[in-house]
Amino acid sequence: MDKLLIATGNPGKVVELHDLLQNLPIQLVTPAEIGLGDFDVVEDGDTYAENAAKKARAYCQVSG
C-alpha cells in the first residue's frame, strides 16, 4: 500500500483527512510517525494556499 505523508501533527486534522481519503488505497502517515515530529515550517505566506505549498515542499524534501 502506498503511503501519503500529511504535513500536520494536529490530531483533528489527521482524523479529518483520514475521513476524506478513507476510500483511497493509501496509508496516511504523520511526520511524527516517520521521525519528523520536531521538524517545523514557518508559515509566513500571505495565504493558506501559500503556506500549504511551502509545507508540502519542505516535508517532501526532508522525507525523501
C-alpha positions in Angstrom: 0.0 0.0 0.0 1.3 3.5 -0.9 1.9 5.9 1.9 0.9 9.6 1.9 2.7 12.0 4.3 0.4 14.6 5.6 2.2 17.7 6.9 0.4 18.1 10.2 0.5 16.8 13.7 -2.8 18.2 14.6 -5.0 15.2 15.7 -8.2 16.8 14.5 -6.8 17.4 11.0 -5.4 13.9 10.9 -8.9 12.5 11.6 -10.5 14.8 9.1 -8.0 13.9 6.3 -8.4 10.2 7.1 -12.2 10.5 6.8 -11.9 12.4 3.5 -9.4 9.9 2.0 -10.6 6.6 3.5 -11.7 5.2 0.2 -8.3 5.5 -1.4 -5.8 2.7 -1.3 -3.3 4.7 0.7 -2.0 4.8 4.3 -1.8 8.3 5.8 1.5 8.9 7.7 2.2 11.8 10.0 5.6 13.5 10.4 5.9 12.1 14.0 5.4 8.5 12.6 8.5 8.9 10.4 10.7 10.7 12.9 10.0 14.2 11.8 7.9 15.3 14.8 10.3 18.1 15.7 10.5 19.4 12.1 8.7 22.7 11.7 8.0 25.0 8.8 7.5 28.7 9.4 4.1 29.6 7.9 4.8 33.1 6.7 2.9 33.1 3.4 0.2 35.6 2.7 -2.5 32.9 2.1 -3.4 29.5 3.3 -2.5 28.1 -0.1 1.0 29.6 0.0 1.6 28.1 3.5 0.2 24.7 2.4 2.5 24.7 -0.6 5.5 25.7 1.5 4.9 22.9 4.0 4.3 20.4 1.2 7.7 21.2 -0.5 9.6 21.3 2.8 8.2 17.9 4.0 8.8 16.4 0.6 12.4 17.4 0.7 13.1 16.2 4.3 11.2 12.9 4.0 12.6 11.9 0.7 
